[in-house]
């Protein structure tokens, strides 16, 4: 067995031990602890999923930005991921999950066959994935195999202690988490220690907003007439990219005229360069769609909170109000029709 196969074998063996340990029987997703990579110093934050009996997995959120995004999702409305599952995919993370046999791709089955491993039963088949913003879940790269293995091995140490002492990971200080670090630079063979550390708020990249000033000038000459636009951006229901490569996520920008239910435009935006550059294109896109017919809106309604800050600067001169609404009925109807069409005729990219 070559070195690469040995790394995979160590990861799978560790995942099997986690399955038998079943820490989701007493751990919630919010029972988080951190690990510091012995070589790179990269931080990963370990979270156990499956307390509700649904998706049984261990996630490692990579960095304090991903941790902050996860914690924000925990405070969001309960159905937010039903409307925007991409919010979870946008958090950089590594994941070991336990699936039914049919939940694995051909590549996953081949990996287990190459290692001479077989599994039986529901949620018994280990699967390992890497999640990056702008891309669909994909198989692990070599350095990710080692980091996920370390995280699972540290979970083996932490989970039984939490079972005995339920407040083991709790700190009286805000923004403070237990972090496990290796004293030596020998990875799993070194001596690990733990301490509570206060994490500074992460810095998030700014959204590079862009639009054509000529579109704004054209719309300033148009009458408002009480037009209301419903606007949303959401994940495209399909994969983009060549077979055998990490597939990209596409984002659909959809605009609907609320009074007439007429679709003003739809566009698929890529996010391979990052979520922020993708969002930054939206003001220019909608302004150009409105400038052509001279449709100056009185209000633009959005149901995604992050569109508030994205749209407000571009529409400030026009006096257009950007209004948050929990549900956009006309847009949701158009979205359902769009998804139904894609189910009948899956798009090819």
MARMAR-69903 format. One record per residue (C-alpha): residue in three letters; x, y, z; residue number from 1. Coordinates in nm, 4 decimals. Example, Ala and Ser with C-alpha at 12.3 -4.5 7.8 and 13.67 -1.06 7.14 Angstrom:
2
NODE  resn         x         y         z  resi
NODE   ALA    1.2300   -0.4500    0.7800     1
NODE   SER    1.3670   -0.1060    0.7140     2
REM end
This chain:
349
NODE  resn         x         y         z  resi
NODE   UNK    0.0000    0.0000    0.0000     1
NODE   UNK    0.1504    0.3352   -0.1055     2
NODE   UNK    0.1731    0.6393    0.1229     3
NODE   UNK   -0.1384    0.8012   -0.0236     4
NODE   UNK   -0.3447    0.4858    0.0302     5
NODE   UNK   -0.2134    0.4622    0.3859     6
NODE   UNK   -0.3355    0.8162    0.4521     7
NODE   UNK   -0.6815    0.7266    0.3228     8
NODE   UNK   -0.6816    0.4016    0.5247     9
NODE   UNK   -0.5987    0.5930    0.8435    10
NODE   UNK   -0.8840    0.8349    0.7761    11
NODE   UNK   -1.1386    0.5612    0.7018    12
NODE   UNK   -1.0350    0.3593    1.0065    13
NODE   UNK   -1.0775    0.6676    1.2226    14
NODE   UNK   -1.4188    0.7399    1.0715    15
NODE   UNK   -1.5290    0.3843    1.1509    16
NODE   UNK   -1.4276    0.4332    1.5127    17
NODE   UNK   -1.6277    0.7576    1.5232    18
NODE   UNK   -1.9287    0.5731    1.3828    19
NODE   UNK   -1.9050    0.3177    1.6625    20
NODE   UNK   -1.8526    0.5939    1.9201    21
NODE   UNK   -2.1654    0.7753    1.7886    22
NODE   UNK   -2.0922    1.1128    1.9555    23
NODE   UNK   -2.4084    1.2624    1.7983    24
NODE   UNK   -2.6039    1.0765    2.0633    25
NODE   UNK   -2.4890    1.3339    2.3217    26
NODE   UNK   -2.3287    1.6154    2.1198    27
NODE   UNK   -2.5066    1.8975    1.9383    28
NODE   UNK   -2.3752    2.1006    1.6455    29
NODE   UNK   -2.3036    2.3889    1.8826    30
NODE   UNK   -2.0648    2.1753    2.0923    31
NODE   UNK   -1.7638    2.3079    1.9051    32
NODE   UNK   -1.3936    2.2849    1.9794    33
NODE   UNK   -1.0967    2.3922    1.7709    34
NODE   UNK   -0.7774    2.2235    1.6575    35
NODE   UNK   -0.4624    2.3906    1.5333    36
NODE   UNK   -0.2809    2.2127    1.2505    37
NODE   UNK    0.0639    2.1075    1.3778    38
NODE   UNK    0.2435    2.2153    1.0601    39
NODE   UNK    0.0492    2.5006    0.9014    40
NODE   UNK   -0.1079    2.6489    1.2141    41
NODE   UNK   -0.4429    2.6507    1.0326    42
NODE   UNK   -0.7441    2.6466    1.2613    43
NODE   UNK   -1.0302    2.4020    1.2218    44
NODE   UNK   -1.3458    2.3939    1.4324    45
NODE   UNK   -1.5058    2.0544    1.4865    46
NODE   UNK   -1.8837    2.0158    1.4951    47
NODE   UNK   -2.0841    1.6938    1.5240    48
NODE   UNK   -2.4076    1.6607    1.3247    49
NODE   UNK   -2.6824    1.4047    1.3639    50
NODE   UNK   -2.8518    1.4774    1.6969    51
NODE   UNK   -3.1845    1.5025    1.5135    52
NODE   UNK   -3.1283    1.1706    1.3381    53
NODE   UNK   -3.0947    1.3223    0.9915    54
NODE   UNK   -2.7522    1.3994    0.8447    55
NODE   UNK   -2.4939    1.2075    1.0502    56
NODE   UNK   -2.1543    1.3681    1.0035    57
NODE   UNK   -1.8555    1.5456    1.1508    58
NODE   UNK   -1.7692    1.8830    1.0016    59
NODE   UNK   -1.4462    2.0801    1.0354    60
NODE   UNK   -1.5024    2.4490    0.9648    61
NODE   UNK   -1.1812    2.5970    0.8291    62
NODE   UNK   -1.0834    2.9240    0.9918    63
NODE   UNK   -1.2595    3.1833    1.2044    64
NODE   UNK   -1.4619    3.3194    0.9092    65
NODE   UNK   -1.6194    2.9786    0.8553    66
NODE   UNK   -1.6839    2.9467    1.2284    67
NODE   UNK   -1.8514    3.2894    1.2365    68
NODE   UNK   -2.0658    3.1945    0.9371    69
NODE   UNK   -2.1710    2.8705    1.1052    70
NODE   UNK   -2.2630    3.0464    1.4290    71
NODE   UNK   -2.4616    3.3053    1.2325    72
NODE   UNK   -2.6569    3.0272    1.0623    73
NODE   UNK   -2.7439    2.8842    1.4028    74
NODE   UNK   -2.9197    3.2137    1.4853    75
NODE   UNK   -3.0946    3.2437    1.1481    76
NODE   UNK   -3.4624    3.1495    1.0893    77
NODE   UNK   -3.5097    2.7738    1.1021    78
NODE   UNK   -3.6077    2.7474    0.7340    79
NODE   UNK   -3.3250    2.9600    0.5926    80
NODE   UNK   -3.1368    2.6591    0.4534    81
NODE   UNK   -3.4512    2.5350    0.2793    82
NODE   UNK   -3.4507    2.8537    0.0710    83
NODE   UNK   -3.0741    2.9020    0.0567    84
NODE   UNK   -2.8841    2.5706    0.0978    85
NODE   UNK   -2.5838    2.7451   -0.0569    86
NODE   UNK   -2.5252    2.9291    0.2711    87
NODE   UNK   -2.3883    2.6045    0.4117    88
NODE   UNK   -2.1881    2.5241    0.0978    89
NODE   UNK   -2.0242    2.8671    0.1211    90
NODE   UNK   -1.8590    2.7782    0.4532    91
NODE   UNK   -1.5112    2.6294    0.3912    92
NODE   UNK   -1.5168    2.2922    0.5598    93
NODE   UNK   -1.4132    1.9298    0.5510    94
NODE   UNK   -1.6738    1.6685    0.6258    95
NODE   UNK   -1.6904    1.3008    0.7116    96
NODE   UNK   -2.0445    1.1723    0.6781    97
NODE   UNK   -2.2150    0.8359    0.7029    98
NODE   UNK   -2.4457    0.7572    0.4152    99
NODE   UNK   -2.6609    0.4863    0.2697   100
NODE   UNK   -2.4861    0.2926   -0.0041   101
NODE   UNK   -2.6692    0.4871   -0.2743   102
NODE   UNK   -2.5490    0.8167   -0.1287   103
NODE   UNK   -2.1928    0.7581   -0.2464   104
NODE   UNK   -2.0542    0.8506   -0.5871   105
NODE   UNK   -1.8642    0.6028   -0.8026   106
NODE   UNK   -1.5370    0.7585   -0.6881   107
NODE   UNK   -1.6256    0.6993   -0.3227   108
NODE   UNK   -1.7093    0.3339   -0.3880   109
NODE   UNK   -1.3848    0.2867   -0.5804   110
NODE   UNK   -1.1861    0.4325   -0.2911   111
NODE   UNK   -1.3368    0.1845   -0.0456   112
NODE   UNK   -1.2852   -0.1057   -0.2882   113
NODE   UNK   -0.9202   -0.0101   -0.3350   114
NODE   UNK   -0.8769   -0.0205    0.0415   115
NODE   UNK   -1.0480   -0.3603    0.0597   116
NODE   UNK   -1.3319   -0.2301    0.2746   117
NODE   UNK   -1.7011   -0.3170    0.2708   118
NODE   UNK   -1.9913   -0.1816    0.4738   119
NODE   UNK   -2.3497   -0.2871    0.5245   120
NODE   UNK   -2.6587   -0.1130    0.6516   121
NODE   UNK   -2.8117    0.2305    0.6568   122
NODE   UNK   -2.5858    0.5272    0.7219   123
NODE   UNK   -2.2888    0.2902    0.7447   124
NODE   UNK   -2.0874    0.4030    0.4433   125
NODE   UNK   -1.8231    0.6700    0.5150   126
NODE   UNK   -1.7940    0.9570    0.2718   127
NODE   UNK   -1.5384    1.2385    0.2799   128
NODE   UNK   -1.5914    1.5756    0.1160   129
NODE   UNK   -1.4323    1.9161    0.0819   130
NODE   UNK   -1.6562    2.2239    0.0645   131
NODE   UNK   -1.5306    2.5533   -0.0790   132
NODE   UNK   -1.7194    2.8737   -0.1592   133
NODE   UNK   -1.8312    2.8807   -0.5213   134
NODE   UNK   -1.8013    2.5048   -0.5705   135
NODE   UNK   -2.0031    2.1914   -0.5102   136
NODE   UNK   -1.8800    1.9370   -0.2527   137
NODE   UNK   -1.5840    1.7419   -0.3873   138
NODE   UNK   -1.3384    1.4751   -0.2843   139
NODE   UNK   -1.0555    1.5600   -0.0489   140
NODE   UNK   -0.7182    1.6781   -0.1652   141
NODE   UNK   -0.4142    1.5208   -0.0069   142
NODE   UNK   -0.3446    1.7840    0.2591   143
NODE   UNK   -0.7141    1.7791    0.3522   144
NODE   UNK   -0.7020    1.4051    0.4228   145
NODE   UNK   -0.4495    1.4596    0.7001   146
NODE   UNK   -0.6322    1.7539    0.8567   147
NODE   UNK   -0.9668    1.5733    0.8655   148
NODE   UNK   -0.7964    1.2684    1.0163   149
NODE   UNK   -0.6455    1.4822    1.2915   150
NODE   UNK   -0.9866    1.6361    1.3628   151
NODE   UNK   -1.1546    1.2954    1.3964   152
NODE   UNK   -0.8754    1.1669    1.6200   153
NODE   UNK   -0.9122    1.4672    1.8468   154
NODE   UNK   -1.2889    1.4159    1.8533   155
NODE   UNK   -1.2195    1.0656    1.9851   156
NODE   UNK   -1.0485    1.2298    2.2813   157
NODE   UNK   -1.2991    1.5103    2.3395   158
NODE   UNK   -1.6367    1.3385    2.2887   159
NODE   UNK   -1.6168    1.0886    2.5789   160
NODE   UNK   -1.5134    1.3666    2.8152   161
NODE   UNK   -1.8112    1.5754    2.7073   162
NODE   UNK   -2.0384    1.2778    2.7705   163
NODE   UNK   -1.9135    1.2666    3.1295   164
NODE   UNK   -1.9127    1.6429    3.1799   165
NODE   UNK   -2.1758    1.8257    2.9738   166
NODE   UNK   -2.0271    2.1736    3.0254   167
NODE   UNK   -1.6748    2.0613    2.9403   168
NODE   UNK   -1.6521    2.2888    2.6335   169
NODE   UNK   -1.8266    2.5886    2.7890   170
NODE   UNK   -1.6441    2.9064    2.8840   171
NODE   UNK   -1.7659    3.2013    3.0885   172
NODE   UNK   -1.5908    3.4403    2.8495   173
NODE   UNK   -1.7597    3.5414    2.5213   174
NODE   UNK   -1.6064    3.4376    2.1881   175
NODE   UNK   -1.3899    3.1835    2.3708   176
NODE   UNK   -1.3395    2.8266    2.2523   177
NODE   UNK   -1.1351    2.5311    2.3639   178
NODE   UNK   -0.8458    2.4857    2.1211   179
NODE   UNK   -0.6337    2.1721    2.1040   180
NODE   UNK   -0.2771    2.2089    1.9781   181
NODE   UNK    0.0110    1.9691    1.9286   182
NODE   UNK    0.3188    2.0551    2.1363   183
NODE   UNK    0.5541    1.8889    1.8938   184
NODE   UNK    0.5436    1.9002    1.5136   185
NODE   UNK    0.4715    1.5297    1.4786   186
NODE   UNK    0.0959    1.5388    1.4173   187
NODE   UNK   -0.0904    1.2525    1.5755   188
NODE   UNK    0.2194    1.1091    1.7460   189
NODE   UNK    0.2911    1.4332    1.9316   190
NODE   UNK    0.1544    1.5425    2.2658   191
NODE   UNK   -0.1656    1.7454    2.2427   192
NODE   UNK   -0.2689    2.0107    2.4906   193
NODE   UNK   -0.5786    2.2237    2.5238   194
NODE   UNK   -0.6682    2.5673    2.6482   195
NODE   UNK   -0.9491    2.8161    2.6083   196
NODE   UNK   -0.8682    3.0976    2.3678   197
NODE   UNK   -1.0604    3.4124    2.2878   198
NODE   UNK   -1.0908    3.4503    1.9127   199
NODE   UNK   -1.0859    3.7997    1.7622   200
NODE   UNK   -1.3713    3.8828    1.5222   201
NODE   UNK   -1.2713    3.7744    1.1713   202
NODE   UNK   -1.2287    4.0259    0.8931   203
NODE   UNK   -1.4522    3.9626    0.5941   204
NODE   UNK   -1.3604    4.0772    0.2435   205
NODE   UNK   -1.5532    4.3728    0.1072   206
NODE   UNK   -1.7963    4.3234   -0.1793   207
NODE   UNK   -1.6606    4.4986   -0.4912   208
NODE   UNK   -1.9809    4.6650   -0.6118   209
NODE   UNK   -1.9903    4.7636   -0.9782   210
NODE   UNK   -2.2467    4.9327   -1.2046   211
NODE   UNK   -2.2632    5.1584   -1.5082   212
NODE   UNK   -2.3185    5.5234   -1.4144   213
NODE   UNK   -2.4888    5.5798   -1.7512   214
NODE   UNK   -2.7626    5.3370   -1.6426   215
NODE   UNK   -2.8214    5.5465   -1.3313   216
NODE   UNK   -2.8378    5.8669   -1.5393   217
NODE   UNK   -3.0943    5.7130   -1.7754   218
NODE   UNK   -3.3127    5.5988   -1.4862   219
NODE   UNK   -3.2953    5.9407   -1.3159   220
NODE   UNK   -3.4708    6.0852   -1.6224   221
NODE   UNK   -3.7527    5.8277   -1.5935   222
NODE   UNK   -4.0635    5.8652   -1.3793   223
NODE   UNK   -4.0989    5.6361   -1.0774   224
NODE   UNK   -4.4703    5.5430   -1.1293   225
NODE   UNK   -4.4791    5.3207   -0.8180   226
NODE   UNK   -4.3072    5.0203   -0.9735   227
NODE   UNK   -4.2002    4.7487   -0.7316   228
NODE   UNK   -3.9374    4.4895   -0.8229   229
NODE   UNK   -3.8858    4.1585   -0.6438   230
NODE   UNK   -3.5243    4.0439   -0.6614   231
NODE   UNK   -3.3390    3.7421   -0.5312   232
NODE   UNK   -3.0202    3.5443   -0.5838   233
NODE   UNK   -3.0094    3.1705   -0.5170   234
NODE   UNK   -2.8173    2.8584   -0.6088   235
NODE   UNK   -2.8625    2.7206   -0.9578   236
NODE   UNK   -3.0000    2.3622   -0.9374   237
NODE   UNK   -2.7173    2.1909   -1.1198   238
NODE   UNK   -2.3437    2.1537   -1.1588   239
NODE   UNK   -2.1230    2.3620   -1.3833   240
NODE   UNK   -1.7924    2.2377   -1.5189   241
NODE   UNK   -1.6127    1.9538   -1.6922   242
NODE   UNK   -1.6585    1.5950   -1.5776   243
NODE   UNK   -1.3820    1.4870   -1.3422   244
NODE   UNK   -1.3148    1.8400   -1.2184   245
NODE   UNK   -1.4435    2.0109   -0.9053   246
NODE   UNK   -1.7884    2.1357   -1.0185   247
NODE   UNK   -1.8747    2.5003   -0.9718   248
NODE   UNK   -2.1895    2.6426   -0.8168   249
NODE   UNK   -2.3924    2.8793   -1.0304   250
NODE   UNK   -2.6084    3.1529   -0.8787   251
NODE   UNK   -2.9336    3.2646   -1.0412   252
NODE   UNK   -3.0236    3.6328   -1.0190   253
NODE   UNK   -3.3967    3.6671   -1.0800   254
NODE   UNK   -3.6001    3.9880   -1.1056   255
NODE   UNK   -3.9811    4.0022   -1.1232   256
NODE   UNK   -4.2110    4.3017   -1.1688   257
NODE   UNK   -4.4403    4.2669   -0.8679   258
NODE   UNK   -4.7519    4.4323   -1.0141   259
NODE   UNK   -4.7564    4.2344   -1.3394   260
NODE   UNK   -4.5652    3.9175   -1.2322   261
NODE   UNK   -4.3551    3.9647   -1.5456   262
NODE   UNK   -3.9994    3.8294   -1.5265   263
NODE   UNK   -3.7642    4.1189   -1.6027   264
NODE   UNK   -3.4563    3.9044   -1.6288   265
NODE   UNK   -3.2628    3.6032   -1.5068   266
NODE   UNK   -2.8911    3.5447   -1.5181   267
NODE   UNK   -2.6555    3.2737   -1.3986   268
NODE   UNK   -2.3452    3.4086   -1.2265   269
NODE   UNK   -2.0373    3.2054   -1.1409   270
NODE   UNK   -1.8602    3.2343   -0.8072   271
NODE   UNK   -1.5315    3.0540   -0.8711   272
NODE   UNK   -1.3461    3.3767   -0.7859   273
NODE   UNK   -1.5396    3.4129   -0.4605   274
NODE   UNK   -1.8861    3.4895   -0.3302   275
NODE   UNK   -1.8113    3.8605   -0.2877   276
NODE   UNK   -1.7206    3.9259   -0.6548   277
NODE   UNK   -2.0350    3.7390   -0.7590   278
NODE   UNK   -2.2557    3.9503   -0.5331   279
NODE   UNK   -2.0788    4.2641   -0.6543   280
NODE   UNK   -2.2119    4.2091   -1.0073   281
NODE   UNK   -2.5773    4.2205   -0.9029   282
NODE   UNK   -2.6289    4.6021   -0.8825   283
NODE   UNK   -2.4908    4.6494   -1.2334   284
NODE   UNK   -2.7000    4.3630   -1.3669   285
NODE   UNK   -3.0346    4.4877   -1.2350   286
NODE   UNK   -2.9617    4.8530   -1.3221   287
NODE   UNK   -2.8891    4.7562   -1.6825   288
NODE   UNK   -3.2139    4.5540   -1.7018   289
NODE   UNK   -3.4137    4.8488   -1.5734   290
NODE   UNK   -3.2372    5.1186   -1.7778   291
NODE   UNK   -3.3362    4.9682   -2.1139   292
NODE   UNK   -3.7145    5.0064   -2.0703   293
NODE   UNK   -3.6717    5.3094   -1.8436   294
NODE   UNK   -3.8301    5.1270   -1.5509   295
NODE   UNK   -3.7419    5.3289   -1.2416   296
NODE   UNK   -3.8600    5.1360   -0.9340   297
NODE   UNK   -4.0066    5.2937   -0.6275   298
NODE   UNK   -3.9010    4.9931   -0.4216   299
NODE   UNK   -3.6980    4.6755   -0.4650   300
NODE   UNK   -3.8068    4.3931   -0.2360   301
NODE   UNK   -3.5565    4.1259   -0.1330   302
NODE   UNK   -3.5865    3.8205    0.0908   303
NODE   UNK   -3.2121    3.7630    0.1267   304
NODE   UNK   -3.0691    3.9982    0.3930   305
NODE   UNK   -2.7316    4.0207    0.2244   306
NODE   UNK   -2.8882    4.1894   -0.0780   307
NODE   UNK   -2.9792    4.4928    0.1321   308
NODE   UNK   -2.6207    4.6188    0.1543   309
NODE   UNK   -2.5451    4.5036   -0.1995   310
NODE   UNK   -2.8227    4.7074   -0.3641   311
NODE   UNK   -2.8533    5.0216   -0.1525   312
NODE   UNK   -2.5439    5.2104   -0.2820   313
NODE   UNK   -2.6360    5.1703   -0.6497   314
NODE   UNK   -2.9943    5.2886   -0.6033   315
NODE   UNK   -2.9281    5.5714   -0.3586   316
NODE   UNK   -2.9352    5.8452   -0.6259   317
NODE   UNK   -3.2619    5.7093   -0.7624   318
NODE   UNK   -3.4382    5.7279   -0.4279   319
NODE   UNK   -3.5327    5.3615   -0.4598   320
NODE   UNK   -3.6002    5.1929   -0.1289   321
NODE   UNK   -3.4529    4.8471   -0.0760   322
NODE   UNK   -3.7037    4.6634    0.1447   323
NODE   UNK   -3.6587    4.3287    0.3167   324
NODE   UNK   -3.9560    4.0908    0.2957   325
NODE   UNK   -3.9561    3.7422    0.4529   326
NODE   UNK   -4.1271    3.5937    0.1455   327
NODE   UNK   -4.1649    3.7274   -0.2080   328
NODE   UNK   -4.4769    3.5592   -0.3455   329
NODE   UNK   -4.4388    3.6554   -0.7112   330
NODE   UNK   -4.0708    3.5743   -0.7219   331
NODE   UNK   -4.1140    3.2437   -0.5371   332
NODE   UNK   -4.3779    3.1410   -0.7920   333
NODE   UNK   -4.1406    3.2241   -1.0775   334
NODE   UNK   -3.8624    3.0341   -0.9015   335
NODE   UNK   -4.0820    2.7236   -0.8669   336
NODE   UNK   -4.1654    2.7354   -1.2376   337
NODE   UNK   -3.7977    2.7717   -1.3217   338
NODE   UNK   -3.7010    2.4716   -1.1094   339
NODE   UNK   -3.9832    2.2629   -1.2565   340
NODE   UNK   -3.8544    2.3431   -1.6061   341
NODE   UNK   -3.4980    2.2468   -1.5089   342
NODE   UNK   -3.6260    1.9136   -1.3737   343
NODE   UNK   -3.7868    1.8326   -1.7074   344
NODE   UNK   -3.4969    1.9623   -1.9161   345
NODE   UNK   -3.1756    1.9633   -1.7083   346
NODE   UNK   -2.9414    2.2301   -1.8443   347
NODE   UNK   -2.5994    2.1260   -1.9707   348
NODE   UNK   -2.2865    2.3281   -1.8984   349
REM end
